[in-house]
Each structure stands twice: as structure tokens, then as C-alpha cells.
Amino acid sequence: METTEIAFIGAGNMATSLIGGLITDNYPPQKIWASNIREEKLEILASNYHINTTTDNKEAANQAKIVVLCVKPQVLAEVSQELADIVQLRQSLVISISAGVPTDVLSKWLGNNVPIVRCMPNPPALVGAAATGLYANKLVDRQQKDIAEHLLRAVGITEWLDTEEQMDVITALSGSGPAYFFLMIETLQREAEGLGLSPDVAKLFSIQTALGAAKLLLESGTDVEILRERVTSPGGTTEAAINLLERDNFCNIVANAMKAADERAREIAELFRGN
């Protein structure tokens, strides 16, 4: 990928992960800018990665052809409007990781006719294991899509979405998904303690079981249903547990939870359109 100047507007955990991933991929640090209102965060970034930093969003955006918006959704309108003239003048590619804000709304804040990639990296980006959905508006060209994909692949896997509505599903699946698994692990750990394991052992085995199951599924290439059937011996302990989960409508509970997250994502998008 051509090493174009990149400006990260906002320097929180996700921006830090993306910057770290780029540096690990040998992206030139002198071509990376980061802005943030908190100078202590910028000092850490400059010390760790030797990138350019500033407390002035406009200064950072004015140095770059790629502007990555890493601010909270509630301040995105203000930040976007602040940068609109610069983005228009420099014809920058804008990449937004702000959850819930549709591209048409962001385009309006930026003055329209702006190439925008909306993406949804999830929290495992912090450890280089993200699953990121990307959607590009019609003004994004092939080269710009490659740039956006390269950037997000620095922290995990990526997939392009055919419609922006699919971003709501990605939000419900991988955006909110880590919390579903955390809740499952939390429950396993608590019950293991109740059945007699020490807290340390219960925690370790709950986490390793989740990690091992995911790794086996990922690396074996075997369908998840087949793997489940293989470890569910007739008359065994696993079958007893699975039968109870099915009796208590575990699958329906998970399905309804995802639907609730999907519906809430759509509601949030409409709230932004109404402002």
C-alpha cells in the first residue's frame, strides 16, 4: 500500500490499537498524525510510536489525505463540521469508527461529496483480534477501499458489506458479541467456583475452554454443528448439559438478544438522522 499521510482524530484505545498495528506493519511513523484534547495521551503515543501529535484537530487533518474519525458519536457532528472545509479542500478519504452514525449523516456534516468508509471494529482490536465490517459510500474508489482495508487489517480480519443496513447486523454480532461471550465465561467461572474449584482455576479453565473451542473451530475448518455433535457423546455429561440448554430455550434467548441489539442499532441510526 502507498504510504499516504493518515490523521487520527481522537486518540483513545481504538486509535491507539490501529496506530500500533500500522507501526507493526512497518508503516512510516512520520506519516501518521494523531490529535486529542488530552496531552498525556499524545505524549504516550509519541513516546511509544514516534508519530506526530497535536491537540489541534485541524492541524492533524491538514497534514493528511486519510482522516480517521475515532471520536465518540455524541461529539462526531461537532468534530466533523470543524474539519469540513479541510476535508473538502484536500479531498480526503474519511474513515469513521464512530458507532451508529450512518454515512449519509456524516456526509452532511462534512459538506457532502466526501468519500466515506464506515467501519465497526470490535473490542478485540485491542489485542489484534478484531472482526471489522466495512461499508463504503459511492464516492470511495478502489484504491481508497484498499487503503481502508489495509488499515483495519492491522488489528484483525475485515469484510466489506454490500449494504449499510448490514452494519447493524455486524454491530449485533461482533460489536456486541464479545459481551455475550464474556457473560458466558463469567457464568461458567461462577458456577465452577460454586461446584468446588478455586477462583483462579475456575477463571483459567473457563477462559481456556472458550479460547480452545474458538481455535479448534477456526483451524479445523469443520462446521460448528458437526464439532458440537462430535463432543456430545450419547448419554454423557455434555449431552445432559446440552439437553437442559435446549429445554430452557438457550438458542431462542441468544437469537432474541441479537435481534434486540440489531433493532437498537437501527434506532440509533434514525436518531442521528433526526438531529
C-alpha positions in Angstrom: 0.0 0.0 0.0 1.2 3.5 -0.8 2.2 5.2 2.5 -0.2 8.2 2.4 -0.3 10.5 5.4 -3.0 9.5 7.9 -4.6 11.6 10.6 -6.3 10.0 13.6 -8.8 12.4 15.1 -9.2 11.2 18.7 -6.5 9.1 20.3 -8.4 6.6 22.5 -8.0 2.9 22.8 -9.2 2.1 19.3 -7.0 4.7 17.6 -4.0 3.5 19.7 -4.6 -0.1 18.5 -4.9 1.0 14.9 -1.7 3.1 15.1 0.1 0.2 16.9 -1.0 -2.2 14.2 0.2 0.1 11.4 3.6 0.6 13.1 3.9 -3.2 13.5 3.2 -3.4 9.7 6.2 -1.0 9.2 4.0 2.0 8.3 6.3 5.1 8.5 5.6 6.8 11.8 6.4 10.2 10.3 3.3 9.8 8.1 1.0 9.3 11.0 -0.7 12.1 12.9 -2.9 11.9 16.0 -4.9 14.6 17.7 -6.5 14.6 21.1 -7.6 17.0 23.8 -5.6 15.2 26.4 -1.9 15.9 26.0 -0.9 13.0 28.3 -2.4 10.5 25.7 -0.5 12.2 22.9 2.8 12.1 24.9 2.4 8.3 25.3 1.7 7.8 21.6 4.6 10.0 20.6 6.9 8.1 23.0 5.8 4.6 22.0 5.4 5.1 18.3 7.3 8.3 17.4 4.3 9.7 15.4 3.3 13.3 15.0 0.8 14.6 17.6 -1.2 17.7 18.2 -4.1 19.0 20.3 -5.5 20.7 17.2 -7.8 18.5 15.0 -7.4 20.9 12.1 -3.6 20.8 12.2 -3.7 17.0 12.0 -6.3 16.8 9.2 -4.4 19.4 7.2 -1.4 17.1 7.0 -3.3 14.1 5.7 -5.2 12.6 2.8 -6.8 10.0 5.1 -8.8 11.2 8.1 -9.8 8.5 10.6 -12.5 9.7 12.9 -12.1 8.0 16.3 -14.2 10.2 18.5 -17.4 9.4 20.4 -20.6 9.5 18.4 -22.0 12.3 20.6 -19.2 14.7 19.5 -18.8 13.5 15.9 -21.1 16.2 14.5 -19.1 19.0 16.1 -15.7 17.5 15.1 -16.9 16.7 11.5 -18.2 20.2 11.0 -14.9 21.6 12.3 -13.0 19.6 9.7 -15.4 20.0 6.8 -13.5 22.8 5.0 -10.2 20.9 5.2 -11.7 17.6 4.1 -13.4 19.3 1.1 -10.2 21.2 0.2 -7.9 18.2 0.4 -10.5 15.8 -1.0 -9.6 13.4 1.9 -10.9 9.9 2.4 -12.8 9.8 5.7 -12.9 6.6 7.7 -15.3 6.6 10.6 -15.2 4.1 13.5 -17.9 6.0 15.4 -20.7 3.5 16.2 -24.2 4.1 14.9 -23.6 7.1 12.6 -24.7 6.5 9.0 -22.6 7.7 6.1 -25.4 10.0 4.8 -25.5 11.8 8.1 -21.7 12.0 8.3 -21.5 13.3 4.7 -24.0 16.1 5.5 -21.8 17.2 8.5 -18.7 17.1 6.3 -20.3 19.2 3.5 -21.4 16.3 1.2 -19.5 14.8 -1.8 -17.0 13.2 0.6 -15.7 9.6 0.1 -16.5 7.8 3.4 -15.8 4.4 4.7 -17.8 3.4 7.8 -16.4 0.6 9.8 -17.1 -1.3 13.0 -14.0 -2.8 14.7 -14.8 -4.6 17.9 -13.0 -4.5 21.2 -10.6 -7.4 20.5 -8.9 -4.9 18.2 -7.0 -4.0 21.4 -5.2 -7.4 21.1 -5.0 -7.6 17.3 -8.0 -9.9 17.0 -10.8 -7.7 15.7 -13.6 -8.6 13.4 -14.4 -5.5 11.4 -17.2 -4.8 8.9 -16.7 -2.1 6.4 -19.1 -0.1 4.2 -18.1 2.4 1.5 -20.3 5.1 0.1 -20.4 5.5 -3.7 -17.6 8.1 -3.8 -15.0 5.7 -2.5 -12.8 4.3 -5.3 -10.9 1.0 -5.4 -7.6 2.4 -4.2 -9.3 4.1 -1.2 -11.1 0.8 -0.3 -7.7 -0.9 -0.4 -6.3 1.8 1.9 -9.2 1.4 4.4 -8.9 -2.4 4.3 -5.2 -2.3 4.9 -5.7 0.0 7.9 -8.3 -2.2 9.6 -6.5 -5.4 8.8 -3.7 -4.2 11.0 -5.9 -5.2 14.0 -7.7 -8.3 12.7 -9.9 -9.6 10.0 -12.1 -7.4 7.7 -15.1 -7.9 5.4 -16.8 -5.5 3.1 -20.6 -5.2 3.4 -22.9 -4.9 0.4 -25.4 -2.6 2.2 -25.1 -0.2 5.1 -28.0 -1.8 6.8 -25.8 -4.9 7.3 -23.7 -2.8 9.6 -26.5 -3.1 12.2 -26.2 -6.9 12.0 -22.4 -6.6 12.4 -23.0 -4.4 15.4 -25.3 -7.0 16.9 -22.9 -9.9 16.1 -19.3 -8.8 16.5 -19.7 -5.4 18.0 -21.8 -6.5 20.9 -20.8 -10.2 20.6 -17.7 -10.1 22.9 -20.1 -9.2 25.8 -22.2 -12.3 25.1 -19.1 -14.5 25.4 -17.9 -12.6 28.5 -21.2 -13.3 30.1 -21.0 -17.0 29.3 -17.5 -17.2 30.6 -18.5 -15.2 33.7 -21.3 -17.7 34.3 -19.1 -20.7 33.8 -16.5 -19.3 36.2 -19.0 -18.6 38.9 -20.7 -22.0 38.7 -17.3 -23.8 38.7 -16.4 -22.0 41.9 -19.8 -23.0 43.3 -19.1 -26.6 42.5 -15.8 -26.5 44.3 -13.0 -25.1 42.1 -10.8 -22.3 43.4 -11.4 -18.8 41.8 -8.1 -18.9 39.9 -8.6 -22.4 38.5 -12.2 -21.6 37.6 -11.2 -18.5 35.7 -8.3 -20.1 33.9 -10.2 -23.1 32.7 -13.3 -21.0 31.7 -11.1 -18.7 29.5 -9.0 -21.5 28.1 -12.1 -23.6 27.2 -13.5 -20.6 25.3 -10.2 -19.9 23.6 -9.7 -23.6 22.7 -13.2 -24.0 21.3 -12.8 -21.0 19.1 -9.3 -22.0 17.9 -10.5 -25.6 17.1 -13.4 -24.2 15.1 -11.2 -21.7 13.3 -8.3 -24.0 12.4 -10.2 -27.3 11.8 -12.4 -25.9 9.0 -15.2 -28.2 10.3 -18.7 -26.9 10.5 -19.7 -25.8 14.0 -22.7 -28.1 14.2 -20.5 -31.1 13.4 -18.0 -30.2 16.1 -20.7 -29.8 18.6 -22.1 -33.2 17.8 -18.6 -34.8 18.0 -18.2 -33.7 21.6 -21.7 -34.6 22.6 -21.5 -38.3 23.4 -24.8 -40.1 23.8 -25.7 -40.5 27.4 -22.7 -38.4 28.5 -22.2 -35.2 30.6 -22.2 -32.9 27.6 -25.5 -34.3 26.3 -27.0 -33.7 29.7 -26.0 -30.1 29.6 -27.0 -29.5 26.0 -30.4 -31.1 26.6 -31.0 -28.7 29.5 -29.9 -25.7 27.4 -32.2 -26.7 24.6 -35.1 -27.3 27.1 -34.6 -23.8 28.5 -34.6 -22.2 25.0 -31.0 -21.2 25.1 -30.9 -20.7 21.3 -34.0 -18.5 21.4 -32.5 -16.4 24.1 -29.4 -15.8 22.0 -31.5 -15.1 18.9 -33.7 -12.6 20.7 -30.6 -10.9 22.2 -29.1 -10.4 18.8 -32.4 -9.1 17.4 -32.6 -6.6 20.3 -29.1 -5.4 19.5 -29.9 -5.1 15.8 -33.1 -3.2 16.5 -31.3 -0.8 18.8 -28.6 -0.2 16.2 -31.3 0.8 13.7 -33.0 3.1 16.3 -29.7 4.8 17.0 -29.1 5.4 13.3 -32.5 7.0 13.0 -31.8 9.2 16.0 -28.8 10.6 14.2 -30.8 11.2 11.1 -33.4 13.1 13.1 -30.8 15.5 14.5 
